[in-house]
Amino acid sequence: MNRRFLARVGLLAVLAIGGFLLVIWWTAPKLVSMKNFERIKAGMTEAEVVEILGTAGAVGTRLGKEKVADAVAIQFGDAPPSKQLREWLTTDGRAIAVGFDSTGKVCMAANFRVTEGWLDKLRRWLRLS
């Protein structure tokens, strides 16, 4: 009887955790997409970019630090390379990096493919990173 009780409690715990993770995944913002990347234009403020992409990006970027594939960068005008960068992960395994100039306006945008492990995905779904 004790063994049955523990098995039921264990099964209930697994189902509860699985249900919680499913709800987090289901409700995660899905606005970050390549379609919305194409809406980013020179001169936009960070608030306008966040409005388009639906969430604040992570400070910094992997661009230039890690090996990335299929990188497409757009430099707007003659603005110097940005040191204030934000990064968003899309739902299709790509990342969007946006650079802001000293006035806080968009001066660079890039998208590239990234490889993300299951633990990184879980952290992102739980909004821990």
DABEL-V656603 format. One record per pair of residues at least 4 apart in sequence whose C-alpha atoms are under 6 Angstrom apart, sorted by sequence separation. I is the first residue (numbers start at 1). J is the second residue. D is the distance in Angstrom with one decimal. If there is no record, write none. Layout:
BEGIN
i=I j=J d=D
i=I j=J d=D
END
This chain:
BEGIN
i=6 j=10 d=6.0
i=15 j=19 d=6.0
i=22 j=26 d=5.9
i=50 j=54 d=5.5
i=62 j=66 d=5.5
i=90 j=94 d=5.3
i=100 j=104 d=5.2
i=101 j=105 d=5.5
i=116 j=120 d=6.0
i=123 j=127 d=6.0
i=124 j=128 d=5.9
i=50 j=55 d=5.4
i=89 j=94 d=6.0
i=90 j=95 d=5.7
i=100 j=105 d=5.1
i=123 j=128 d=5.0
i=124 j=129 d=5.5
i=50 j=56 d=5.5
i=89 j=95 d=4.4
i=100 j=106 d=4.5
i=101 j=107 d=5.9
i=123 j=129 d=5.8
i=88 j=95 d=5.6
i=99 j=106 d=5.8
i=100 j=107 d=5.4
i=88 j=96 d=5.1
i=99 j=107 d=5.7
i=87 j=96 d=5.5
i=99 j=108 d=4.8
i=87 j=97 d=4.4
i=98 j=108 d=5.7
i=86 j=97 d=5.6
i=98 j=109 d=4.4
i=86 j=98 d=5.4
i=97 j=109 d=5.7
i=85 j=98 d=5.7
i=97 j=110 d=5.0
i=85 j=99 d=4.5
i=96 j=110 d=5.7
i=84 j=99 d=5.7
i=96 j=111 d=4.4
i=84 j=100 d=5.5
i=95 j=111 d=5.5
i=82 j=99 d=5.2
i=95 j=112 d=5.4
i=82 j=100 d=5.9
i=94 j=112 d=5.4
i=82 j=101 d=5.7
i=94 j=113 d=4.1
i=94 j=114 d=5.5
i=32 j=53 d=4.9
i=31 j=53 d=5.4
i=31 j=54 d=5.6
i=60 j=85 d=5.0
i=60 j=86 d=5.2
i=61 j=87 d=5.4
i=59 j=86 d=4.7
i=58 j=86 d=5.4
i=57 j=86 d=5.2
i=58 j=87 d=5.1
i=57 j=87 d=5.0
i=57 j=88 d=5.0
i=76 j=107 d=5.2
i=76 j=108 d=5.7
i=75 j=108 d=4.6
i=42 j=76 d=5.9
i=74 j=108 d=5.6
i=74 j=109 d=5.2
i=73 j=109 d=5.8
i=74 j=110 d=5.9
i=73 j=110 d=4.0
i=72 j=110 d=5.4
i=72 j=111 d=5.4
i=71 j=111 d=5.7
i=71 j=112 d=4.2
i=70 j=112 d=5.4
i=69 j=113 d=5.3
i=33 j=90 d=5.1
i=32 j=90 d=5.0
i=45 j=104 d=6.0
i=45 j=105 d=4.7
i=44 j=105 d=5.3
i=43 j=105 d=4.8
i=44 j=106 d=5.3
i=43 j=106 d=5.0
i=42 j=106 d=5.1
i=42 j=107 d=5.7
i=25 j=125 d=5.6
END
